[in-house]
Amino acid sequence: MWKADTLVDHIKFDHGYTAKSPAIVNLSSTAANASSNGNGPSESAGNDLPSVMTCANYLKLPPYSTKEIMSNKLLYAINEGQGSFDLS
């Protein structure tokens, strides 16, 4: 598994985000605590999902109100997006 501080050390911040931004703290904590057992989030994954621009190594992360919502949406996007390649 990953350590939160190791993840943050490898992120290039932009658009006003820093290592101490709540979204980044929640993201690194969620990624560090993610289970590899494949369990997805509950059905209440909500509205906007995170997305990525893989060609630019860019994560588009909406400003979720809680760590739990972020975790659910990240896991939902990861699990449901496997095998999908969509242009946005």
C-alpha positions in Angstrom: 0.0 0.0 0.0 1.0 3.6 -0.4 1.8 6.1 2.3 0.0 9.4 2.2 3.1 11.6 2.5 4.8 9.6 -0.3 1.9 10.2 -2.6 1.9 13.9 -1.9 5.6 14.1 -2.6 4.9 12.9 -6.2 2.0 15.2 -7.0 2.5 18.4 -9.0 0.0 20.9 -7.7 -1.8 23.4 -9.8 -5.0 25.5 -10.0 -4.5 26.7 -6.4 -4.1 23.3 -4.8 -1.2 22.7 -2.3 -0.1 19.7 -0.2 -2.2 21.1 2.6 -5.4 21.7 0.6 -8.3 19.7 2.1 -9.0 17.9 -1.2 -5.3 16.8 -1.4 -5.2 15.7 2.2 -8.4 13.7 1.7 -7.2 12.3 -1.6 -3.8 11.1 -0.2 -5.5 9.6 2.9 -8.1 7.9 0.7 -5.5 6.4 -1.6 -3.3 5.3 1.3 -6.2 3.6 3.0 -7.8 2.1 -0.2 -8.3 -1.6 0.0 -7.2 -3.8 -2.9 -10.1 -6.2 -2.3 -12.2 -4.6 -5.0 -15.1 -3.5 -2.8 -16.8 -0.5 -4.4 -18.7 2.3 -2.8 -22.4 2.4 -1.9 -24.9 3.2 -4.6 -25.0 6.8 -3.4 -21.9 7.8 -5.3 -23.5 11.1 -6.2 -23.1 13.7 -8.9 -19.7 14.6 -10.4 -17.0 11.9 -10.6 -13.3 12.5 -10.7 -11.7 12.1 -14.2 -8.2 12.0 -15.6 -6.3 13.2 -18.6 -3.8 10.3 -18.8 -1.8 11.9 -21.6 -1.0 14.8 -19.2 -1.0 12.8 -15.9 -3.7 15.1 -14.7 -6.5 14.3 -12.2 -9.6 16.4 -12.3 -10.9 16.2 -8.8 -14.2 18.1 -7.9 -14.2 19.9 -4.5 -16.1 17.3 -2.5 -17.5 18.3 0.8 -16.3 15.3 2.8 -13.6 12.7 2.7 -16.3 10.0 2.6 -17.9 11.4 -0.5 -14.5 11.7 -2.2 -13.6 8.1 -1.3 -16.9 6.8 -2.6 -16.6 8.7 -5.8 -13.0 7.7 -6.4 -13.7 4.1 -5.8 -16.8 4.2 -8.0 -14.9 5.8 -10.9 -12.0 3.3 -10.5 -14.2 0.3 -10.4 -16.7 1.3 -13.1 -14.2 2.9 -15.4 -12.0 -0.2 -15.8 -11.9 -1.1 -19.5 -13.4 2.2 -20.6 -11.7 4.8 -22.6 -13.9 7.9 -23.2 -12.9 11.3 -24.6 -14.0 14.2 -22.5 
